[in-house]
């Protein structure tokens, strides 16, 4: 993900553009809410729902049906994505799949809300964890609990890894089936650590000695040189702009991002501010390269690690294929350090697929949605493009045999068991720019963390109130 922070000379123009985007999003959402409300009544009869909300059994008709599907193009390399689409089409011969590729969370937000406003939501669609709350508030996806209960042989929700379903559950109802489940770990360049005379962190972790204090010692020792020869401890967590990726750092200080009911921002509490002081302090101490420095390298995400520009990178496994052609044994994985609260709570990002509330072809849409969460996810896992979203897959060869030589299955198993989920409430995606701006002000010493994040909280709460009914 590209860091949204720009050169100072571009700040004013970018802020104007951002304001225009926000205003447009507000107008689009209002139209989407009106359209979605009207569609709910139609969907109940079109989907064959009874007054009690029960769902009919799978159809026995062999008449082909057409389904519109929005599928993401941000997971894995293009050949892996093509294998997924080819396999999906071959496994549903009775369904004509009209596939439209869309990008990540921002693109999904824009296109799904626009489609809802026009009354043309696809039958099945991709939704990032950051979108789901907004989409549910607009009435776009339908609940899936009744379908999962009916078709237990089609999908076993109990097999999904911890948090995989909770991420897409709102007010007790499931609105998406997890496709991508990505616990974040620290990837590191072993050569960089060895040249600095540092012990392999996985050995420290096995002895319970991989603490935040030790990690900071490493960051300091690994930061050296200047100009073209400069080397840094790690890259910014979440690029300094992604609140969801930064969440686990706040959790490690007993802070949080949102209140449990999703109605208030809590990233400015005293505990959360300690976490922000820690993260922004790494930038101020220059253990972490600035956005401008990273941009000047012109490298892919894991290229900074591969080229030794940074020693650590906190990331999910979705981009590990960028290291596939590197020498075996040059890299390693380790969980996040033991944080001040004594825990190593891992953040898992990801996305899901959903069935549209307005779809008139619920049974077919449900089959495709379930495919993407099971067999479809497995296709990408076998290609090295996804972390397993289900516990059973973590024990199978499609996962174990495609791990790169330096990857440790036990590390991945450990982090999968320490996952905590972050449900992004309706409108949450619009709060990222606010905390990114606060982060920028602190690292540039334009404001203290208290002042910057208090202001972000005030504006974030105003956004959340727009979605509270």
C-alpha positions in Angstrom: 0.0 0.0 0.0 1.4 3.4 -0.9 2.0 5.9 1.8 -0.4 8.8 1.4 2.0 11.3 3.0 3.4 13.7 0.3 6.1 16.4 0.0 5.3 19.6 1.8 4.9 21.4 -1.5 2.1 19.1 -2.4 0.2 19.2 0.9 -2.3 22.0 0.1 -3.3 20.6 -3.3 -3.7 17.0 -1.9 -5.8 18.2 1.0 -8.1 20.0 -1.5 -8.4 16.8 -3.5 -9.1 14.8 -0.3 -11.8 17.2 0.8 -13.4 16.9 -2.7 -13.3 13.1 -2.4 -14.9 13.2 1.1 -17.7 15.5 0.0 -18.4 13.3 -3.0 -18.4 10.2 -0.8 -20.9 11.8 1.5 -23.2 12.6 -1.4 -22.8 9.0 -2.8 -23.5 7.4 0.5 -26.7 9.4 1.0 -27.9 8.2 -2.4 -26.8 4.7 -1.6 -28.8 4.7 1.7 -31.9 5.8 -0.1 -31.5 3.2 -2.9 -30.6 0.4 -0.5 -33.6 1.0 1.7 -35.9 0.7 -1.3 -34.1 -2.5 -2.4 -34.5 -4.3 0.9 -38.2 -4.9 0.4 -37.6 -6.1 -3.2 -34.8 -8.4 -2.1 -37.0 -10.3 0.4 -39.5 -11.5 -2.3 -36.9 -11.8 -5.1 -34.7 -14.1 -2.9 -37.6 -16.3 -2.0 -37.6 -15.3 1.7 -40.6 -16.0 3.8 -42.0 -13.5 6.2 -39.9 -15.2 8.9 -36.7 -14.8 6.9 -36.2 -18.5 6.1 -34.4 -19.4 2.9 -35.5 -22.0 0.2 -33.3 -25.0 -0.5 -30.8 -25.1 -3.3 -32.5 -25.1 -6.7 -32.8 -28.3 -8.8 -33.2 -26.5 -12.1 -30.4 -27.0 -14.6 -31.2 -23.7 -16.4 -28.0 -21.6 -16.4 -28.1 -18.4 -14.5 -26.1 -15.2 -14.9 -24.3 -13.8 -11.9 -22.4 -10.5 -11.7 -19.3 -10.7 -9.5 -16.9 -8.0 -8.4 -13.6 -9.7 -7.7 -10.5 -8.1 -6.3 -7.3 -7.9 -8.3 -5.0 -6.9 -5.4 -4.2 -10.4 -4.1 -1.1 -12.2 -5.4 0.6 -12.1 -8.8 -1.6 -12.0 -12.0 -1.0 -15.7 -12.9 -2.3 -16.7 -9.4 -5.4 -14.6 -9.9 -6.1 -16.1 -13.3 -5.9 -19.6 -11.9 -8.5 -18.6 -9.3 -10.9 -17.2 -12.0 -10.4 -20.2 -14.3 -11.0 -22.6 -11.5 -14.1 -20.8 -10.3 -15.6 -20.8 -13.8 -14.9 -24.5 -14.3 -16.5 -25.5 -11.0 -19.8 -23.6 -11.8 -20.8 -24.8 -15.3 -24.4 -24.0 -14.6 -23.6 -20.4 -13.8 -22.5 -17.7 -16.2 -20.1 -15.6 -14.2 -19.8 -12.0 -15.4 -16.5 -11.1 -13.6 -15.4 -7.5 -13.0 -12.0 -6.9 -11.4 -11.9 -4.1 -8.9 -9.0 -2.8 -6.7 -8.7 -2.6 -3.0 -10.7 -1.0 -0.2 -10.9 2.5 -1.7 -12.0 1.3 -5.1 -14.5 -1.1 -3.5 -16.0 1.8 -1.4 -16.4 3.9 -4.5 -17.8 1.3 -6.9 -20.1 -0.5 -4.5 -21.7 2.7 -3.1 -22.1 4.0 -6.7 -23.7 0.7 -7.8 -26.0 0.8 -4.8 -27.1 4.3 -5.7 -27.8 3.1 -9.2 -29.6 -0.1 -8.1 -27.0 -2.3 -9.8 -25.1 -4.0 -7.0 -23.5 -7.2 -8.3 -24.8 -10.5 -6.9 -21.4 -11.3 -5.3 -18.8 -8.7 -4.4 -15.5 -8.2 -2.7 -15.4 -6.2 0.5 -12.3 -5.2 2.5 -12.5 -5.3 6.3 -12.5 -1.4 6.1 -15.6 -1.4 3.9 -17.9 -3.9 5.6 -19.4 -1.6 8.3 -20.2 1.1 5.7 -21.7 -1.4 3.3 -23.9 -2.9 6.0 -25.1 0.5 7.1 -26.1 1.1 3.5 -28.0 -2.2 3.3 -25.8 -3.6 0.5 -24.8 -7.1 1.8 -27.3 -9.7 3.1 -26.8 -11.7 6.3 -25.3 -15.1 5.7 -26.0 -16.9 9.0 -29.2 -18.5 7.7 -27.4 -19.7 4.5 -24.5 -21.1 6.5 -26.9 -22.9 8.9 -28.8 -24.4 6.0 -25.7 -25.5 4.1 -23.4 -26.9 6.7 -21.9 -29.3 4.2 -21.1 -26.4 1.8 -19.2 -24.4 4.4 -18.1 -25.0 8.0 -17.8 -21.6 9.8 -16.2 -23.4 12.8 -13.2 -24.3 10.7 -12.2 -20.7 10.0 -9.2 -19.3 11.9 -9.8 -17.1 15.0 -11.3 -13.8 14.1 -11.9 -14.6 10.4 -15.6 -14.5 10.8 -15.8 -11.9 13.6 -14.2 -9.4 11.4 -17.3 -9.5 9.2 -19.9 -9.8 11.9 -21.9 -6.7 12.9 -24.5 -6.6 15.7 -24.4 -10.4 15.9 -24.9 -11.1 12.1 -22.4 -12.4 9.6 -22.2 -10.3 6.4 -19.2 -11.7 4.6 -17.3 -15.0 4.2 -13.5 -14.5 4.8 -11.4 -15.0 1.7 -8.2 -13.4 2.7 -7.0 -13.8 6.3 -3.6 -12.2 6.9 -2.1 -12.2 10.4 0.8 -9.7 10.4 4.3 -10.8 11.4 7.7 -9.2 11.3 9.7 -10.2 8.3 13.5 -9.6 8.5 16.6 -9.7 6.5 19.0 -12.1 8.2 22.0 -10.7 6.5 21.4 -7.3 7.9 21.1 -8.6 11.4 24.2 -10.7 11.1 26.3 -7.9 9.7 25.2 -5.8 12.8 26.2 -8.7 15.1 22.7 -9.3 16.3 21.2 -12.6 17.4 18.4 -14.1 15.3 15.2 -12.8 16.9 13.4 -16.1 16.5 15.8 -17.6 19.0 15.0 -14.8 21.5 11.2 -15.3 20.9 11.5 -19.0 21.7 13.0 -18.1 25.1 10.5 -15.4 25.8 13.1 -12.6 25.5 11.8 -10.9 22.3 10.5 -7.8 24.1 9.8 -4.3 22.9 12.9 -3.0 24.6 15.0 -5.6 22.8 13.3 -4.8 19.5 14.1 -1.1 19.9 17.8 -2.0 20.6 17.8 -3.8 17.3 16.2 -0.8 15.4 18.8 1.5 16.8 21.7 -0.8 16.0 20.4 -1.4 12.4 20.0 2.2 11.5 23.3 3.5 10.0 24.8 5.5 7.2 23.5 8.4 5.2 22.3 9.2 1.7 22.5 6.3 -0.8 24.1 4.1 1.8 21.6 4.7 4.5 20.1 1.7 6.2 17.1 1.6 8.6 15.7 -0.6 11.3 12.3 -1.1 9.7 9.6 0.5 7.5 6.7 2.5 9.0 4.0 0.3 10.4 1.0 0.8 8.2 3.1 3.3 6.2 2.1 5.8 8.9 -1.3 6.1 7.2 -3.2 2.9 7.8 -5.1 2.9 11.1 -6.0 -0.8 10.9 -2.4 -1.9 10.5 -1.4 0.3 13.4 -4.1 -1.1 15.7 -2.0 -3.8 17.2 0.5 -1.3 18.5 -2.2 0.5 20.4 -3.5 -2.8 21.7 0.0 -3.6 23.0 -0.4 -0.5 25.3 -4.0 -1.4 26.2 -5.3 1.2 23.9 -7.9 0.8 21.1 -9.1 2.4 17.9 -12.9 2.5 18.4 -15.3 1.9 21.2 -17.0 -1.5 21.3 -20.2 -0.1 19.9 -18.3 1.6 17.0 -19.8 5.0 17.9 -16.7 6.7 19.1 -13.0 7.0 18.3 -10.7 6.0 21.2 -7.3 6.4 19.6 -6.5 9.5 21.8 -6.8 7.9 25.2 -3.8 8.1 27.5 -2.9 4.5 26.7 -3.3 5.0 23.0 -1.1 8.1 23.1 1.7 6.1 24.6 1.6 3.9 21.6 1.5 6.9 19.2 4.5 8.3 21.1 6.3 5.0 20.5 5.5 4.8 16.8 6.1 8.4 15.9 9.3 8.3 18.0 10.8 5.8 15.7 10.4 8.2 12.8 11.7 11.1 14.8 14.8 9.1 15.8 15.1 8.1 12.1 15.1 4.4 12.8 12.3 4.4 10.2 12.8 6.1 6.7 10.6 9.0 5.8 8.0 8.7 3.0 10.2 10.7 0.7 13.1 8.4 1.2 11.1 5.2 0.6 9.6 6.8 -2.6 13.2 7.6 -3.8 14.1 3.9 -3.7 11.4 3.0 -6.2 11.1 -0.6 -5.0 8.2 -2.9 -4.5 7.0 -3.4 -0.9 9.3 -6.3 0.0 12.0 -4.9 -2.3 13.1 -2.7 0.6 13.7 -5.8 2.7 15.3 -7.7 -0.2 17.7 -4.9 -1.0 18.7 -4.4 2.7 17.4 -0.9 2.8 15.4 -1.9 5.9 16.0 -4.8 8.3 12.4 -5.4 9.4 9.0 -5.1 7.8 5.7 -5.7 9.5 3.4 -7.2 6.9 1.1 -9.9 5.9 2.2 -12.8 3.8 0.3 -11.6 0.7 3.4 -10.1 -0.8 6.0 -12.7 0.2 6.0 -14.0 -3.3 8.2 -10.9 -4.1 11.0 -12.8 -2.2 10.4 -16.1 -3.9 13.5 -15.7 -6.2 15.8 -14.6 -3.4 18.4 -16.9 -1.9 17.0 -19.3 0.7 17.8 -18.6 4.2 18.3 -14.8 3.8 15.1 -13.9 5.5 13.1 -14.9 8.6 9.8 -14.4 10.3 9.1 -13.6 14.0 6.0 -12.5 15.9 5.7 -9.0 17.1 7.7 -8.3 20.3 6.2 -8.7 23.8 4.5 -5.4 24.2 4.2 -3.3 27.4 1.0 -5.2 28.4 2.9 -8.4 28.3 1.2 -9.8 25.2 2.0 -10.4 21.5 -1.4 -9.7 20.1 -1.4 -10.0 16.4 -3.5 -8.0 14.0 -5.1 -9.9 11.1 -6.2 -8.0 8.0 -8.1 -9.4 5.1 -11.2 -9.3 3.0 -14.4 -11.2 2.3 -17.0 -11.9 -0.3 -20.6 -11.1 0.3 -24.0 -11.8 -1.3 -26.0 -8.7 -2.3 -29.2 -8.0 -0.4 -30.7 -7.0 -3.7 -29.7 -10.2 -5.6 -32.5 -12.2 -7.1 -30.3 -15.2 -7.4 -29.3 -15.9 -3.8 -28.7 -19.6 -4.2 -26.2 -19.3 -7.0 -24.6 -16.3 -5.4 -24.2 -18.1 -2.1 -22.5 -21.1 -3.9 -20.0 -18.7 -5.5 -19.5 -16.8 -2.3 -18.8 -20.0 -0.4 -16.4 -21.2 -3.2 -14.4 -18.0 -2.9 -14.1 -18.5 0.9 -13.0 -22.2 0.6 -11.7 -23.7 -2.6 -11.0 -20.3 -4.1 -8.9 -19.2 -1.1 -7.1 -22.6 -1.3 -6.1 -22.0 -4.9 -4.4 -18.8 -3.9 -2.9 -20.4 -0.8 -1.3 -23.1 -2.9 0.1 -20.4 -5.1 1.8 -18.8 -2.2 -0.4 -15.7 -2.4 -2.6 -16.2 0.8 -2.3 -17.3 4.4 -4.7 -20.1 5.2 -8.1 -18.8 6.3 -9.1 -22.1 7.8 -7.5 -24.2 10.5 -7.7 -27.4 8.5 -5.7 -25.9 5.6 -2.8 -25.0 8.0 -2.2 -28.7 8.3 -2.4 -29.6 4.6 0.3 -29.8 2.0 -1.1 -27.0 -0.1 0.1 -24.7 2.6 3.1 -26.6 4.1 4.8 -27.6 0.8 4.7 -24.1 -0.8 6.3 -22.3 2.1 9.5 -20.7 1.0 12.7 -22.3 2.4 13.2 -19.7 5.1 9.6 -19.6 6.3 8.6 -21.2 9.6 5.2 -22.8 9.8 5.4 -22.8 13.6 5.7 -19.0 13.6 2.7 -18.6 11.4 0.8 -21.1 13.6 1.7 -19.0 16.7 0.6 -15.7 15.3 -2.7 -17.2 14.0 -3.5 -18.1 17.5 -2.8 -14.6 18.9 -5.1 -12.8 16.5 -7.4 -10.0 17.6 -9.8 -8.5 15.1 -10.7 -4.9 14.4 -14.2 -4.3 13.2 -14.2 -1.0 11.2 -17.5 0.8 11.9 -19.6 2.5 9.3 -17.6 5.4 7.9 -14.3 4.1 9.3 -12.4 4.2 6.1 -12.8 8.0 6.0 -11.0 8.2 9.4 -7.7 6.9 8.0 -6.8 10.3 6.5 -7.4 12.0 9.8 -5.1 9.8 11.8 -2.5 9.9 8.9 -2.6 13.7 9.1 -2.1 13.5 12.9 0.8 11.1 12.5 2.4 13.4 10.0 2.1 16.4 12.2 3.7 14.6 15.1 6.7 13.2 13.1 7.2 16.7 11.6 7.0 18.2 15.0 4.1 20.5 14.1 2.0 19.3 17.0 2.2 17.0 20.0 0.5 13.6 19.9 -2.1 14.9 22.4 -3.1 17.9 20.2 -2.9 16.0 16.9 -4.9 12.9 17.9 -7.4 14.9 20.0 -8.3 16.8 16.8 -8.4 13.6 14.7 -10.8 12.1 17.3 -13.1 15.1 17.2 -13.4 15.0 13.5 -13.6 11.2 13.4 -16.4 11.1 15.9 -18.3 13.6 13.6 -17.9 11.1 10.7 -19.2 8.2 12.9 -22.2 10.2 13.9 -23.3 10.5 10.3 -23.8 6.7 10.2 -25.5 6.3 13.6 -29.2 5.6 13.2 
